[in-house]
């Protein structure tokens, strides 16, 4: 039996994961937190968690409204392009606010805009999953997206690390060039997505689209009982993805706070983050393969439990080499749980209302991301011990697991939403 090949649309969709994953590792996880910490008038780098939360609030408020409007024919691509351009432009703009300027507020404004662009584009990118592939291939295509996203992001990140090493770990110029490299990579690899991916499922155009979008959004809320499986999944997702996103965003600030790092150790830390991307590549693919054998539901449960173990290990971390083990744990589950959550959700929602429902998916995910970083930052502030902050995430993983276990073992698809 021959393996089914990926179509041109599926490959182009996957390439966008390769494009924006460069942003995720370079800006969200690695380079931006270090540059932020270089400003003399900035306190703990853990305070970056508060600004992550601000960006999440903005996207969470916009998500369901924009998603509902974008369900109309030919709207999805336009919204995707708008947020994609914001993300790329302001990622490059980060390079022009060096620590020597002392204007960390401008850096944060640009960072928040990059985060809004990144997350906003992802609402529509994720919802394109129902347009580019079938239910039977969703797990495969979604996990391939995350997998190749991780491994391809190694290229621009490794180039950035090389530039930083050559120019000096304590010199801001290398990091600034890293921002520009990331923006260029993100922009160039998005071209196939723009050219080849089309919206196939949609709501037909009608008079007063904005008003009718709000009516449709209201009907979805009003008839939430008809979407019981979707609602229960979103509650579970809200809880466990909080921990996942928080660990992605706060790994470097946490390590900087609990370990005493010299400049050479910082380079090693960035190198280990690079290895996480490499580890995540085969593991994300493995999650897709195992989901076909054991079910998507079972592999999401495995991912949640892996993160509980990760939190426990992070608390006891005392040496720089411990970050390598921590990275292996994170990399083994990160891509799999994100990809399978996306494909599981895509299977249970109505296709022509995909933007609206992915708007809800995003709002639950973004409001979750508000809680985690803020909890970690608040815990450090109250206790004065950064190490305790990691345990603030454990109850969220357990609560998410308990709610997720109430979902039926077999996929239950909801009905289309009519205006």
C-alpha positions in Angstrom: 0.0 0.0 0.0 1.5 3.3 -1.1 1.6 6.3 1.2 -0.7 9.2 0.3 1.4 12.2 -0.9 0.8 15.7 0.4 -0.9 18.0 -2.0 0.5 21.4 -3.1 -2.0 23.2 -0.9 -1.1 21.0 2.1 2.6 21.6 1.5 2.1 25.4 1.2 0.1 25.4 4.4 2.8 23.5 6.2 5.4 26.0 5.0 3.7 28.8 6.9 4.4 26.8 10.1 8.0 26.8 9.0 7.8 30.6 8.5 6.2 31.7 11.8 8.1 29.1 13.9 11.1 31.3 13.4 9.3 34.1 15.2 8.2 31.8 18.0 11.7 30.6 18.9 13.6 33.8 18.2 11.3 36.5 19.5 8.9 34.8 22.0 11.4 32.4 23.6 15.0 33.4 23.1 16.3 36.7 21.8 13.7 39.3 22.9 13.8 38.3 26.6 17.6 38.6 26.6 17.5 42.0 24.9 14.8 43.2 27.3 17.0 42.2 30.2 19.9 44.3 28.7 18.0 47.6 29.4 19.5 49.2 32.6 16.1 50.6 33.7 14.4 47.2 33.6 14.0 45.1 36.7 13.5 41.3 36.6 13.1 39.8 33.1 10.2 37.8 34.6 8.2 41.0 34.3 8.0 40.3 30.5 5.2 38.0 31.5 2.9 41.0 32.1 3.5 42.3 28.6 2.9 38.8 27.1 -0.5 39.0 28.8 -1.3 42.4 27.3 -0.7 41.1 23.8 -2.9 38.1 24.6 -5.8 40.2 25.9 -5.8 42.3 22.6 -5.9 39.2 20.4 -8.4 37.5 22.6 -10.8 40.4 22.3 -10.4 40.6 18.6 -10.4 36.9 17.8 -14.1 35.9 17.8 -15.3 39.1 16.1 -12.7 39.0 13.3 -13.1 35.2 12.9 -16.9 35.5 12.4 -16.5 38.3 9.8 -13.8 36.3 8.0 -16.1 33.3 7.5 -17.5 35.2 4.5 -16.3 34.3 1.1 -12.8 35.7 0.2 -12.4 37.4 3.6 -10.1 34.8 5.3 -7.0 35.5 3.2 -7.4 39.3 3.6 -7.4 39.1 7.4 -4.5 36.6 7.3 -2.4 39.0 5.2 -3.3 42.0 7.4 -2.0 40.4 10.6 0.9 38.7 8.9 2.2 42.1 7.6 1.9 43.6 11.1 3.9 40.8 12.6 6.7 40.9 10.0 7.1 44.7 9.9 7.3 45.1 13.7 9.5 42.1 14.1 12.0 43.9 11.9 11.3 47.2 13.8 12.6 45.6 17.1 16.1 45.9 15.6 15.9 49.7 15.8 15.4 50.0 19.5 18.8 49.1 21.1 19.2 48.8 24.9 21.5 51.9 24.7 18.5 54.0 23.9 16.9 53.2 27.2 13.5 53.2 25.5 12.3 49.8 26.7 8.7 51.1 26.4 9.1 51.4 22.6 10.6 47.9 22.4 7.6 46.5 24.4 5.1 48.4 22.1 6.7 46.9 19.0 6.9 43.5 20.7 3.2 43.6 21.6 2.4 44.5 18.0 4.5 41.6 16.7 2.6 39.3 19.1 -0.7 40.6 17.9 0.3 40.1 14.3 1.7 36.6 15.0 -1.4 35.4 16.9 -3.9 37.2 14.7 -2.5 35.6 11.5 -2.6 32.2 13.3 -6.4 32.5 13.8 -6.9 32.4 10.1 -3.9 30.1 9.3 -5.3 27.4 11.7 -8.8 27.7 10.3 -7.3 27.1 6.8 -6.7 23.5 7.9 -10.3 22.6 7.0 -9.7 24.1 3.5 -6.5 22.4 2.6 -7.1 18.8 3.7 -9.6 16.1 4.8 -10.7 14.9 8.2 -8.7 11.7 7.7 -5.5 13.6 7.0 -5.9 16.4 9.6 -3.7 14.8 12.3 -1.0 14.1 9.7 -1.0 17.5 8.1 -1.3 19.4 11.4 1.6 17.5 13.1 3.7 17.8 9.9 3.2 21.6 10.2 4.5 21.8 13.7 7.3 19.2 13.0 8.7 20.9 10.0 8.1 24.3 11.7 10.4 23.3 14.5 13.2 21.8 12.3 13.2 24.6 9.8 13.3 27.3 12.4 16.7 25.9 13.3 18.1 27.6 10.2 17.4 31.3 10.9 17.9 30.8 14.6 21.3 29.1 14.1 22.3 31.9 11.7 21.2 34.5 14.3 23.2 32.6 17.1 26.3 32.6 14.8 26.0 36.4 14.2 25.5 37.0 18.0 28.5 34.8 18.9 30.7 36.6 16.4 29.7 40.1 17.4 29.7 39.3 21.1 27.1 37.8 23.5 26.8 41.1 25.4 26.5 43.2 22.2 23.0 44.2 21.2 23.9 44.5 17.5 23.9 40.7 17.0 20.4 40.4 18.5 19.1 43.2 16.4 20.4 41.4 13.3 18.6 38.3 14.6 15.3 40.2 14.6 15.8 41.2 10.9 16.8 37.6 9.9 13.7 36.3 11.6 11.4 38.8 9.8 13.0 38.0 6.4 12.5 34.2 7.0 8.9 34.7 8.1 8.1 36.8 5.1 9.8 34.7 2.4 8.4 31.3 3.5 4.8 32.7 3.6 4.8 33.4 -0.2 3.6 29.8 -1.0 0.8 30.1 1.5 -0.4 33.4 -0.1 -0.2 32.0 -3.6 -1.6 28.5 -3.3 -4.0 28.2 -0.3 -7.6 29.2 -1.0 -10.7 29.4 1.2 -13.0 26.5 0.2 -15.5 26.6 3.0 -17.3 29.8 3.7 -20.6 31.7 4.4 -22.0 33.4 1.3 -21.8 37.2 1.2 -24.8 39.1 2.4 -25.9 42.7 3.2 -24.7 44.2 6.5 -21.9 41.6 7.0 -20.7 43.1 10.2 -24.1 43.2 11.8 -24.9 39.7 10.7 -21.5 38.5 11.9 -22.5 39.6 15.4 -25.9 37.9 15.0 -24.2 34.7 14.1 -21.7 35.0 16.9 -24.6 35.6 19.3 -26.4 32.5 18.0 -23.4 30.4 18.6 -23.3 31.6 22.3 -27.0 31.1 22.6 -27.0 27.6 21.2 -23.9 26.5 23.0 -25.6 23.4 24.3 -25.7 22.2 20.6 -22.0 22.4 20.7 -21.4 20.6 24.0 -18.3 18.7 22.8 -16.7 21.8 21.4 -17.4 23.8 24.6 -16.0 21.0 26.9 -12.9 20.7 24.7 -12.4 24.5 24.8 -12.5 24.5 28.6 -10.0 21.7 28.8 -7.8 23.4 26.1 -8.1 26.7 28.0 -6.5 25.1 31.1 -3.8 22.9 29.7 -2.6 25.1 26.8 -2.1 27.8 29.5 0.8 25.8 30.8 2.1 24.9 27.4 2.2 28.5 26.1 3.6 29.8 29.4 6.5 27.4 29.4 7.2 28.4 25.8 7.2 32.1 26.6 8.8 32.0 30.1 11.5 29.3 29.7 14.4 31.7 29.2 13.3 34.3 31.9 12.7 31.4 34.3 16.2 29.9 33.7 17.8 33.4 34.0 16.0 33.9 37.3 16.8 30.5 39.0 20.3 30.0 37.6 23.4 32.3 37.7 24.4 32.7 34.1 27.6 34.0 32.7 27.7 35.3 29.1 29.1 31.9 27.9 26.2 30.2 29.8 23.7 32.4 28.0 25.1 31.2 24.6 24.8 27.6 25.9 21.2 28.3 26.9 20.4 29.6 23.4 22.1 26.5 21.9 20.0 24.2 24.0 16.9 26.0 22.8 18.1 25.2 19.3 18.3 21.5 20.3 14.7 21.7 21.5 13.6 22.5 18.0 15.5 19.5 16.7 14.0 17.1 19.3 10.5 18.5 18.6 10.7 17.6 14.9 10.6 13.8 15.2 8.5 13.9 18.3 5.7 15.9 16.6 5.7 13.5 13.7 5.6 10.6 16.1 2.6 12.1 17.9 0.8 12.1 14.5 1.7 8.5 13.8 0.7 7.3 17.3 -2.5 9.3 17.1 -3.6 7.3 14.1 -2.9 4.1 16.1 -4.0 5.0 19.6 -6.3 8.0 18.9 -5.8 11.8 19.0 -7.4 11.8 22.5 -4.9 9.4 24.0 -1.9 11.3 22.7 -3.2 14.6 24.0 -3.4 13.0 27.4 0.2 11.8 27.1 1.3 15.4 26.2 -0.4 16.8 29.3 1.2 14.3 31.6 4.6 15.0 30.1 4.2 18.7 31.0 3.4 17.8 34.6 6.7 15.9 34.8 8.5 18.9 33.1 7.2 21.3 35.8 8.5 19.0 38.6 11.9 18.7 37.0 12.2 22.5 36.4 11.7 23.1 40.1 14.8 21.0 41.0 17.0 22.5 38.2 20.3 23.8 39.7 22.9 23.4 36.9 23.0 24.8 33.4 23.1 21.3 31.9 19.8 20.5 33.6 18.3 22.8 30.9 19.2 20.2 28.3 17.1 17.6 30.1 14.3 20.2 30.5 14.6 20.9 26.8 14.2 17.2 25.9 11.0 17.0 28.0 9.6 20.2 26.5 10.5 19.2 22.9 9.1 15.7 23.2 5.5 17.0 23.8 5.3 20.6 22.7 4.7 20.1 19.0 2.5 17.1 19.4 0.1 18.5 21.9 -0.3 21.7 20.0 -0.7 20.0 16.6 -3.2 17.4 17.8 -5.2 20.0 19.8 -5.6 21.9 16.5 -6.6 18.9 14.4 -8.9 17.5 17.1 -10.7 20.8 17.2 -10.8 21.1 13.4 -12.6 17.7 13.2 -15.4 18.6 15.7 -16.3 22.1 14.3 -18.5 22.9 11.2 -16.2 23.6 8.3 -18.0 26.7 6.8 -17.9 28.3 10.2 -14.3 27.5 10.8 -13.1 31.0 11.3 -15.8 31.8 13.8 -15.0 28.6 15.8 -11.2 29.1 15.5 -11.9 32.6 16.8 -13.3 30.9 20.0 -10.3 28.5 19.9 -8.0 31.4 19.9 -9.8 33.4 22.5 -9.7 30.5 24.9 -6.0 29.9 24.1 -5.1 33.6 24.5 -7.0 34.2 27.7 -5.3 31.1 29.0 -2.0 32.6 28.1 -2.9 35.7 30.1 -3.1 33.7 33.3 0.1 31.6 33.2 2.8 34.3 32.7 1.1 36.6 35.1 0.8 33.8 37.7 4.5 33.1 37.4 5.5 36.8 37.6 3.1 37.3 40.6 4.4 34.2 42.4 8.0 35.5 42.2 6.9 39.0 43.3 5.0 37.6 46.4 7.5 34.9 47.5 10.7 36.5 46.2 11.7 33.1 44.9 11.4 32.5 41.2 11.7 28.8 41.6 8.3 28.5 43.2 6.6 30.1 40.1 6.8 26.9 38.0 4.4 25.1 40.4 1.7 27.7 39.6 1.2 25.8 36.3 0.7 22.3 37.7 -2.9 22.7 38.8 -3.8 24.0 35.4 -2.4 20.9 33.7 -4.3 18.6 36.1 -7.6 20.6 35.8 -7.3 20.5 32.0 -6.7 16.7 32.1 -9.7 16.1 34.2 -12.0 18.1 31.9 -10.5 16.5 28.8 -11.2 13.0 30.2 -15.0 13.8 30.2 -14.9 14.1 26.3 -16.3 11.1 24.4 -13.7 8.7 23.1 -15.0 9.0 19.5 -15.1 12.3 17.6 -18.5 14.0 17.7 -19.0 16.6 15.0 -21.2 19.7 15.6 -23.7 21.1 13.1 -23.3 24.1 10.8 -24.4 27.4 12.3 -27.1 29.1 10.3 -27.9 32.8 10.4 
